[in-house]
Amino acid sequence: MSRIGKNPITVPEGVTLEIKDNLITAKGKLGELTQEYSGIKIKLEDGTVTLERASDKKDLRAKHGLYRALIANMIEGVSKGWTKELEMVGVGYRASNQGQKLDLAVGFSHNIVLDIAPEVKIETISEKGKNPIIKLTSFDKQLVGQVAAKIRGFRRPEPYKGKGIKFVGEEIRRKAGKSA
C-alpha cells in the first residue's frame, strides 16, 4: 500500500474541485488547474479527497502516490501559490525584467533575453553589496520549476568558485583548486 497515496487531502476554503471523466479540476483564488488520471478512484467527501486503487498491480501502485501528490500540489497552488528564488553569484552578473521579459547578464558577449510564460510572475531584486535574486511565483508548481530550471541552465554553478545561477539555499559541492 502506498503510504503517500493513503493520506487524505484536505481542501481549504475557497478551493473547488470537480471530478468527471478522468479529469480533475481545481479552482481557487489564484487560478485553475486540471489533471488527467487513470486507474484510480478519487472520492470527494466533506472537504477531504481520498484516493483508492482497484488492484495491487505495479503500475497502479505507482500511480496511487503520484496522483495524490499531483492533486495536493494543485490544491496548494490554487490556494497559496508556489515560489522559487534563484541567486546569481558572480562578478558582473545582473538580472532585470520589463514585464514578462527577463534580461540576464551572465558573462556572455550578449545579454540573454527570455520570455516568461504569462502564468508566472517574475520579480528581480538587486541590492548593493548583495547577489541579484530572481523570484518566480505561480499557481502551477510544474511550470515554476521548469522556468527556474531553464534559467539555471544558462549558467550552472561551477564547483571551484561557486559562480553561476543557483537556487536560494542550495548547497554547492566545492572542489579544491590546484595545489601549488
N, C-alpha and C positions, 0 to 999 in steps of 0.2 A: 504494500500500500504506500502510495506517495505521501510523505509527511507534509509536504507543501500543499499538495492537492486536497488534503483533508481539511485544511484550515478554512473556516468560513470567512467571507469578506463582508465587512460592514459597510453599508452605503451611507455616506454622510448626507446631511440636509442640503438641498439644492441640487442634488445629482439624481437624474432619472435614467433608468436602464430599460431598454426594450430588447426582448429576446424573441426572434422569429426567423424561421427558415435558415437555420445555421448561421445566423448573423446577430451579433450583439452590438448594441449602440449605446454609448454613454454620452449624456448631455449634461453640461454644467455651466457655471458662470463664465469659464474661460474658453470653452469651445465644445466641439463634438467629435468623437472618435468612434470608428466602427472596427470590428474584428470578426473574421470568419472563423468558425470552429467546426470540427467533425469528430464523431465517435464519443463525444462526452455529453452528458445530460447536465444542463445548467438550470438550477431552480432559484427563483427569487421569492423569498417569503419574509415578511415583516422587517424589511430593511437589511436583510443578510442574503448573500449569494453563496450557494453551495454547489460543488461540482461532484458528479458521480460518473464512473465509467461502467460500461456494460460488462466487460470481462477483464481478465488479467493478461491479455496479450501484451507483448513488449511495447509495441507502438502506442497502444492506449495508455499504458503506464507512463510512458514518456510525455504524452500529450496532457495527461491529467495535471501534472505540476506546471507544465508550460502554460496552458490556458488559464490556470488560476493566477499565475504571476502576471500574464498579459492583461487580464481583466483588472487585477488590483492596481497595476500601473496606469491603466486607462482611467480608473475611478479617481486615483490620486492626482492624475494630470489635469482632468477637467475641473477638479475642486481646488487644488493648491497650485499646480504647475510644477515644472521641472527647471532647474537652473544648473548650468555648467560654467565654470570660470577657468579661463586659460591665462597663464602668466608668460610674458615674453622676457627671457633672460638673455641679455647680450648688449654690448655697446652699440648704440645707434638703432636698436630695434624699436620701431614705433607702430602704433595702430591708431586709426581714426575711422570714423564712419559718417557717411552722409545718407541718412535714411536707411535703406537696406543694402547699401554698398559698403563693404569693408575694405579699407586700404591698408595693406601691410607693407612695412619696410623691414625686411629681414636679411639684409646683406647681399641681395642680388643687385644686378645693374639697374633693374627697373622695379618699381613697386608692384605688388600683386593686388589686383582689384578683384574682389569676389562678390557676386550677387548672392545674397542670403534669401532663403525662402520666406515668403510673407508671413508664415505662421510663427516664425522665430523672431523675437525681439532682441535686438543687439544693442549693447552699450559698451563703450570703451572708456576706461578710467586711466588717466595719465596724471600722476602726481610727481612733482620734482623730487628726485632722490629715491624714487621707488620704481620698480619694474612696471611697465604698462600691463593692464589687465583687460581681457575681453570677456564680457559677461553675456551669455546666451540664455534666454528664457523662452519657454514654450509650454504648451499643454501636452505635446507629443514627445514622450521620452526617447523613442527611436530616432526621431528627426533631430532632436537636440544633440544626441550622441553622435549621429552621423555627421552633422555640420561641424561639431567640435573635433572629431577625428580628421576631417578634411583639412581644417585649419592647422591642426597639429602636424599633419603630414607635410606641410610646406617646409618646415624646418624642425625636425625631430631633435630632442635634446641629445647632445653628444656626451659621452661618458667622461671626458677628460676635464673640461671646464664647466660643463653643465649648461652651455649656451643652447638656446633653441626655444621652442614653444612647448610648454608643459602645462598639465592640469594643476590648479592650485592645490597644494597638499601632496602632490605626487613626489615620491622619493625616487631619485635617480641614482642608480648604482654607479659609483665613481671608480675610475681606474687610476692607478699611479702612473705618472708620466715617465719619461726617460730617466734612468738613474745615471748620473754623471760619473 
